[in-house]
Amino acid sequence: MVDRIRAKVPNEWEMVVTTELDELGDWHDLLLYRFLLMDLDELAAYDPLDVIRQIRMQFQINIAVFCFGGDEDTRDEMRLSRADRCFDRERLLEILPSVFNQYNWA
């Protein structure tokens, strides 16, 4: 999925892939990101609920968080924890161009 998403990223954008939120920096570093994509099928690599809770409750950052994959229960939990939107994998790929356009600050 990383390669499929990377193929949609405009040339002037940078994509950072991580399973550790701390690798992105401190809370003020996270403010520089336009949005976050979370794969809900990668539960062995990280806990998406911990990530969204850290972003929303600990850091109190309102960065857009778009989730994809996962089962309906996981998606519901992410929504309750204030993830912005949840999509299936193919739908995310369809809407990514409009997301990049919407979050283009240039």
FENVEN-V15054 format. One record per helix or strand. SS is the DSSP state (~ for helix, > for strand). FROM is the first residue (numbers start at 1). TO is the last residue. If there is no record, write none. Layout:
BEGIN
ss = <SS & SS>
from = <FROM & FROM>
to = <TO & TO>
END
This chain:
BEGIN
ss = <~ & ~ & ~ & > & ~ & > & ~ & > & ~>
from = <2 & 21 & 27 & 35 & 48 & 64 & 72 & 85 & 89>
to = <6 & 24 & 30 & 39 & 58 & 68 & 80 & 87 & 102>
END
